[in-house]
Amino acid sequence: MTQENNRFINPKKLFNPKYNGFSHIVKVPEGKEMYFFSGQWASNLEGKLFSENFEDQVKQTVLNVKTALESVGLSIDDVVKQTVYIVDFTIQKKQMLIDVGSKEWRVKSFPASTIVPLPLLATAPNCQIEIEIIAAK
């Protein structure tokens, strides 16, 4: 018996989200294991902020997400949902997230996604981004 793949669905009557780096819907088939990850941020091994620069934080955060996935035998392609928290959200920060993400977050299909603007993260002073994911395999 072959295991069915996750289905990434973008209805024709909704806008094409590909250029924003997400899918409208993801269907996880029965029998797959679900993994829920705490939010990852731009921390180093000591739990300190890697950099105060937003672009550097995005790169380190994505690296930390990949490291967390790999630790349980998963890859970025197994991510079905992401929630991105951005401090002091601007369109420029969203574009930087998309630009960096398109280089660092190479996937066959984009996960469902939500961006949440907020004034402060509880992770560390000057932390500007946190990414929480759900994966299925």
Secondary structure, DSSP 4 states (H G I P E B T S, - for coil): -PPPPPEEE--TTS--GGGGT-BSEEEPPTTPPEEE-PPEESB-TTS-BS-SSHHHHHHHHHHHHHHHHHHTT--GGGEEEEEEEEET--HHHHHHHHHHHHHH---SSPPEEEEEEES--SSSTT--EEEEEEEE-
